[in-house]
Amino acid sequence: MTDRGSLLAALLSLSLAGCTLTSGAGENTSPRPSERPATTPTPASPVQAVQDPESVELARFYKRLESDALVRGLLRQDGGGVDTPINARILTSNFMAIAMFSELGENGRGGAVPLQRWKTPVTISLHFGASATPEQKALATSETSRYATRLAKVTGHPIRAGSGGNFEVYVVSEAERRTLADNLPGVAPNWRETIATLPRRSLCLVMSLGRGAVTERAIAIVRAELPPLLMRSCLHEEIAQGFGLSNDSPRARPSIFNDDEEFALLTTHDELLLSILYDDRLRPGMGPSTVRPIVAAIAEEKFNAGPV
């Protein structure tokens, strides 16, 4: 399981360490500077329609986090630039760290994992709790629709947004999430408990389920208390991680697969990682020693083809 639990831990002097948990094959769950000009904060959304005191307080807390992050030059939306150079060697190294490694590994002790991805077409479906405002529903729906189109182009895999999907995204409040945890079919009790007891520092999470190294279903949880940019950021990271880039790396830059929260939205570097992951020369279940030379060759091809 990955939760976006690292979010800006130091910004408010909080002890909010990042958290990445991955189960063994068959049920993987997938948890994020240098000096920069301050960015104008995203306008804050209204406090949630459902006036649950706990959710109201959380909404205010997350708005402060977003505002403080933007003032510090974090949650960038530019995708990187001259300050974030990459090459084939860096891309290969980052791919191996993000797609082929887990903090828990296959045996729960940390280490390498087999390549995991989808084989079947993916439909991303949004589900909203009663706490979600019309503005939040519109934002999440439009963002997910655009993102699905972008991911399909990048990966060459059939991906779309629609109803009845096999990639379910739930935008729910604190109370709604606890209820949801008891009503998710096919989810192991330990993962239901993780969803129900999601700590305050964790903004969102994604859980991938399947057979062996083939993903057949994914479930993402996004807090309805989040302000606009953090909600978009959660959608970008958790959906992308649900496609097989399940780890974070402190060396990955410019990337959302990095716990430093420098980038809010999928970058060109991240698009390259996804395009490599779904290259036909790779297959689910391949181990790191088999994957590395193939990835290195693909990365060289991409950079030799021209600017990326």
Secondary structure, DSSP 8 states (H G I E B T S, - for coil): -EE-TTTTTTTTT-----EE---STTEEE-------------------SS--HHHHHHHHHHHHHHHHHHHTT-SB-S---TTS---HHHHHHHHHHHHSEESSTTTTS-EE----EE-S-EEEEEEE-TT--HHHHHHHHHHHHHHHHHHHHHH-S-EEE-SS-SEEEEEE-HHHHHHHHTT-TT--HHHHHHHHT--TT--EEEEEEEETTEEEEEEEEEETT--HHHHHHHHHHHHHHTTT-----TT--S-SSSTT--B-S--HHHHHHHHHHT-TT--TT--HHHHHHHHHHHHHHHHHTS--
